[in-house]
Amino acid sequence: MRIQRLHTDRRMSQIVIHQGTVYLSGQVGESMEAGVEQQTEETLQEIEKLLAEAGSDKEHILSVTIYLKDIERDFAGMNAVWDRWLPEGVAPARATVEAGMCESDILVEMSVIAALRE
Protein backbone atom coordinates (compact mmCIF):
# COMPACT_ATOMS: atom_id res chain seq x y z
CA MET A 1 0.00 0.00 0.00
CA ARG A 2 1.91 2.97 -1.32
CA ILE A 3 1.41 6.40 0.20
CA GLN A 4 1.90 9.20 -2.31
CA ARG A 5 2.97 12.58 -0.93
CA LEU A 6 3.02 15.76 -3.03
CA HIS A 7 4.40 19.23 -2.22
CA THR A 8 6.30 17.82 0.73
CA ASP A 9 8.57 19.72 3.02
CA ARG A 10 10.20 18.61 6.24
CA ARG A 11 7.05 18.83 8.35
CA MET A 12 4.09 18.25 6.03
CA SER A 13 2.74 17.38 2.60
CA GLN A 14 0.15 19.55 0.87
CA ILE A 15 -1.39 16.42 -0.68
CA VAL A 16 -1.37 12.84 0.59
CA ILE A 17 -2.98 10.06 -1.47
CA HIS A 18 -3.58 6.61 -0.01
CA GLN A 19 -5.97 3.80 -0.97
CA GLY A 20 -8.16 5.99 -3.18
CA THR A 21 -8.41 8.86 -0.70
CA VAL A 22 -6.92 12.34 -1.00
CA TYR A 23 -5.99 14.33 2.08
CA LEU A 24 -5.26 18.05 1.71
CA SER A 25 -3.43 19.84 4.49
CA GLY A 26 -4.81 23.09 5.87
CA GLN A 27 -5.16 25.57 3.01
CA VAL A 28 -5.37 29.35 3.23
CA GLY A 29 -5.80 32.15 0.68
CA GLU A 30 -3.07 34.44 -0.58
CA SER A 31 -4.56 37.85 0.32
CA MET A 32 -4.03 38.09 4.04
CA GLU A 33 -5.25 41.69 4.16
CA ALA A 34 -8.57 40.70 2.51
CA GLY A 35 -11.83 39.95 4.29
CA VAL A 36 -13.18 36.48 4.97
CA GLU A 37 -15.12 36.30 1.69
CA GLN A 38 -12.04 36.86 -0.48
CA GLN A 39 -9.86 34.65 1.72
CA THR A 40 -12.50 31.90 1.41
CA GLU A 41 -12.67 32.26 -2.39
CA GLU A 42 -8.89 32.08 -2.67
CA THR A 43 -8.72 29.10 -0.32
CA LEU A 44 -11.34 27.24 -2.37
CA GLN A 45 -9.47 28.04 -5.61
CA GLU A 46 -6.31 26.52 -4.12
CA ILE A 47 -8.26 23.46 -2.94
CA GLU A 48 -9.68 22.97 -6.45
CA LYS A 49 -6.18 23.19 -7.94
CA LEU A 50 -4.73 20.67 -5.48
CA LEU A 51 -7.68 18.27 -5.89
CA ALA A 52 -7.23 18.34 -9.68
CA GLU A 53 -3.52 17.64 -9.31
CA ALA A 54 -4.33 14.68 -7.06
CA GLY A 55 -6.95 13.25 -9.44
CA SER A 56 -10.08 14.43 -7.64
CA ASP A 57 -12.46 17.39 -7.65
CA LYS A 58 -14.93 19.21 -5.42
CA GLU A 59 -17.70 16.75 -6.31
CA HIS A 60 -15.66 14.02 -4.61
CA ILE A 61 -15.09 15.83 -1.29
CA LEU A 62 -16.02 13.56 1.59
CA SER A 63 -15.25 15.81 4.53
CA VAL A 64 -13.91 19.28 5.23
CA THR A 65 -12.86 20.98 8.43
CA ILE A 66 -13.14 24.76 8.29
CA TYR A 67 -11.26 26.84 10.85
CA LEU A 68 -12.39 30.43 11.38
CA LYS A 69 -10.50 33.00 13.41
CA ASP A 70 -13.78 34.57 14.62
CA ILE A 71 -16.73 32.24 13.99
CA GLU A 72 -19.35 34.73 15.17
CA ARG A 73 -18.11 37.48 12.86
CA ASP A 74 -17.04 35.41 9.84
CA PHE A 75 -19.31 32.35 9.59
CA ALA A 76 -22.01 33.97 7.42
CA GLY A 77 -19.51 35.43 4.92
CA MET A 78 -17.53 32.19 4.63
CA ASN A 79 -20.71 30.14 4.34
CA ALA A 80 -22.12 32.28 1.51
CA VAL A 81 -18.96 31.72 -0.56
CA TRP A 82 -18.94 28.00 0.33
CA ASP A 83 -22.58 27.59 -0.79
CA ARG A 84 -21.87 29.27 -4.17
CA TRP A 85 -18.78 27.11 -4.71
CA LEU A 86 -20.31 23.70 -4.11
CA PRO A 87 -22.26 22.12 -6.96
CA GLU A 88 -25.96 21.39 -6.41
CA GLY A 89 -26.42 18.09 -4.58
CA VAL A 90 -22.85 17.93 -3.23
CA ALA A 91 -22.89 18.02 0.56
CA PRO A 92 -19.69 16.78 2.24
CA ALA A 93 -19.53 16.18 5.97
CA ARG A 94 -18.36 19.45 7.47
CA ALA A 95 -17.16 20.80 10.76
CA THR A 96 -16.67 24.53 11.26
CA VAL A 97 -14.78 25.57 14.36
CA GLU A 98 -13.21 28.67 15.80
CA ALA A 99 -9.46 28.37 16.03
CA GLY A 100 -6.34 30.32 16.75
CA MET A 101 -4.45 30.74 13.47
CA CYS A 102 -0.71 30.56 12.93
CA GLU A 103 -0.72 34.12 11.57
CA SER A 104 -2.94 36.94 12.84
CA ASP A 105 -4.15 37.93 9.33
CA ILE A 106 -5.51 34.48 8.42
CA LEU A 107 -9.29 34.41 8.84
CA VAL A 108 -10.12 31.00 7.33
CA GLU A 109 -8.27 27.71 6.80
CA MET A 110 -9.63 24.44 5.37
CA SER A 111 -8.50 20.80 5.49
CA VAL A 112 -10.12 18.42 2.99
CA ILE A 113 -10.60 14.67 2.57
CA ALA A 114 -11.80 13.54 -0.87
CA ALA A 115 -12.14 10.38 -2.94
CA LEU A 116 -10.15 9.96 -6.13
CA ARG A 117 -12.15 10.15 -9.37
CA GLU A 118 -12.65 6.72 -10.86
C-alpha positions in Angstrom: 0.0 0.0 0.0 1.9 3.0 -1.3 1.4 6.4 0.2 1.9 9.2 -2.3 3.0 12.6 -0.9 3.0 15.8 -3.0 4.4 19.2 -2.2 6.3 17.8 0.7 8.6 19.7 3.0 10.2 18.6 6.2 7.0 18.8 8.3 4.1 18.3 6.0 2.7 17.4 2.6 0.2 19.5 0.9 -1.4 16.4 -0.7 -1.4 12.8 0.6 -3.0 10.1 -1.5 -3.6 6.6 0.0 -6.0 3.8 -1.0 -8.2 6.0 -3.2 -8.4 8.9 -0.7 -6.9 12.3 -1.0 -6.0 14.3 2.1 -5.3 18.0 1.7 -3.4 19.8 4.5 -4.8 23.1 5.9 -5.2 25.6 3.0 -5.4 29.4 3.2 -5.8 32.2 0.7 -3.1 34.4 -0.6 -4.6 37.9 0.3 -4.0 38.1 4.0 -5.3 41.7 4.2 -8.6 40.7 2.5 -11.8 40.0 4.3 -13.2 36.5 5.0 -15.1 36.3 1.7 -12.0 36.9 -0.5 -9.9 34.6 1.7 -12.5 31.9 1.4 -12.7 32.3 -2.4 -8.9 32.1 -2.7 -8.7 29.1 -0.3 -11.3 27.2 -2.4 -9.5 28.0 -5.6 -6.3 26.5 -4.1 -8.3 23.5 -2.9 -9.7 23.0 -6.5 -6.2 23.2 -7.9 -4.7 20.7 -5.5 -7.7 18.3 -5.9 -7.2 18.3 -9.7 -3.5 17.6 -9.3 -4.3 14.7 -7.1 -7.0 13.3 -9.4 -10.1 14.4 -7.6 -12.5 17.4 -7.6 -14.9 19.2 -5.4 -17.7 16.7 -6.3 -15.7 14.0 -4.6 -15.1 15.8 -1.3 -16.0 13.6 1.6 -15.2 15.8 4.5 -13.9 19.3 5.2 -12.9 21.0 8.4 -13.1 24.8 8.3 -11.3 26.8 10.8 -12.4 30.4 11.4 -10.5 33.0 13.4 -13.8 34.6 14.6 -16.7 32.2 14.0 -19.4 34.7 15.2 -18.1 37.5 12.9 -17.0 35.4 9.8 -19.3 32.4 9.6 -22.0 34.0 7.4 -19.5 35.4 4.9 -17.5 32.2 4.6 -20.7 30.1 4.3 -22.1 32.3 1.5 -19.0 31.7 -0.6 -18.9 28.0 0.3 -22.6 27.6 -0.8 -21.9 29.3 -4.2 -18.8 27.1 -4.7 -20.3 23.7 -4.1 -22.3 22.1 -7.0 -26.0 21.4 -6.4 -26.4 18.1 -4.6 -22.8 17.9 -3.2 -22.9 18.0 0.6 -19.7 16.8 2.2 -19.5 16.2 6.0 -18.4 19.5 7.5 -17.2 20.8 10.8 -16.7 24.5 11.3 -14.8 25.6 14.4 -13.2 28.7 15.8 -9.5 28.4 16.0 -6.3 30.3 16.8 -4.5 30.7 13.5 -0.7 30.6 12.9 -0.7 34.1 11.6 -2.9 36.9 12.8 -4.2 37.9 9.3 -5.5 34.5 8.4 -9.3 34.4 8.8 -10.1 31.0 7.3 -8.3 27.7 6.8 -9.6 24.4 5.4 -8.5 20.8 5.5 -10.1 18.4 3.0 -10.6 14.7 2.6 -11.8 13.5 -0.9 -12.1 10.4 -2.9 -10.2 10.0 -6.1 -12.1 10.2 -9.4 -12.7 6.7 -10.9 
